[in-house]
């Protein structure tokens, strides 16, 4: 392998990592246009194991935009990324697969009203809304396009979930 190929592989890995990080940030920030831009035109997402939907990224983004309204506080972490670049006899190809674990803590509802009441009463505001945390593994299939690396498909494999407060009791 030449030094030029090695550099190209490093650049691909950095670019793919930016796409995966961009995915988490778009979901957390509710930036659904950014979310869709990370996918190929025929890109798909599958959230069925987490109680969601499967379909074209544009339709899934619409579903997420409504569903995530229930969780105004989100902090989506994607870790332990295993990246496999397509290998064309020692040269990088235009495909990649990433398996990555995730942990997704979210808060149901909004504590803003309670915070205002606490401030008026001279108390310290304490979070009262229930928390919802899930974890699992993503399987990303990416492809190199003229615009850079894009997600062709992502599948969520939820492994666990935990709830507090009213969510746990119900």
Beta strands, then each sheet from edge to edge (+ up, - down):
strand 1: 39-46
strand 2: 54-56
strand 3: 73-87
strand 4: 92-107
strand 5: 131-145
strand 6: 148-163
sheet 1: 2+ 1- 6- 5+ 4- 3+
end
